[in-house]
Amino acid sequence: MADKNNFNETMLFKADKDQEKDIREILTTVYKSLEEKGYKPTGQIVGYLLSGDPTYITAHNGARKLIRTVDRDRILEELLEKYINE
């Protein structure tokens, strides 16, 4: 039986440069909000990305709502891309 969904083939994903900028701005805003509240931003953001639990991110300055506007997988992709290329 043929696989109609082509799940056995590699898919090409191309990032939008504007979305990359938006993710950077969102992470920067969230990071600063966590710092202002006395949290260790890196640990909190990693906790959110791994678990999906939004309570890792403070509601201060709308940071929790802001970070949830971007899919966690998209954030991880962007972070990995930047890490590998720099």
N, C-alpha and C positions, 0 to 999 in steps of 0.2 A: 504494500500500500504506500503510495507516495505521500510525502510530508508536505502538505499544502501551505504550512506556515513558515517553511524554511528556517526552522529553529536550529538546524545543523550548520547554517552558514553564518559567518561573521558579519555583523552589521556595522556600517560606518556611521559614526556620530561626529558631527561637526559643531563646535561651540561658536556661539555668536559673541563677537568682541564686546558688544554693549552689555550682554549678560555677564561677561567676565568682570567688567567694571562695576556693575551693580553688586555682584557677589562680594567683591573687594570692599565696596562702600558699606555693605550690610555687615560684613564681618568686623570691619573697623568700628562701626557704631556700636555693635553688640559688645565687642571687646572693651571699649571705653566705658560703656554702661556697667559692665561687670566689675571693672576696676573701681569705678566710683562707689560701688556698693561694697567694696572690700573683698571681693572674690578673686580667686586665681583664674583669670579668664581662659587660659589655655586648657586647663583641666575641666572647666565647666563646659566649654565648647566641645571638647572631645567627648565628654559624657553625653552631651546631647546628640552628637553625630552617631555615636555607637548605639545608644539606647532608643533614641527617638523621643525620649521623655522631655517635654518642653520646660519642665520645672528646673532643669539645670540652668536655664537662662532666666535672668531677672526680668521682671516686668518693668523695671525702671527705664524711663525714656522710651517705652514701647519696644524694647529690645526683643522680648519674647515674640511679640506679634510680628516684628520685622523679620526675624530669622526664619519664621515659619512660612514666609512668602516664597522661599526658595526650597526646592526639593533637597533633602539631605544628600542624596546620591550626587546631585549636581554640584553641591559644595565640595564633596569629597573628590570628585573628578577634577574640579578646578584646583584644589589644593595639591593634588598629586601632579597635575600638569605643571604647575609652577615650581614645585620641588624638583622634578626631574629636569626641567629646562634651565634651572639656575644653578 
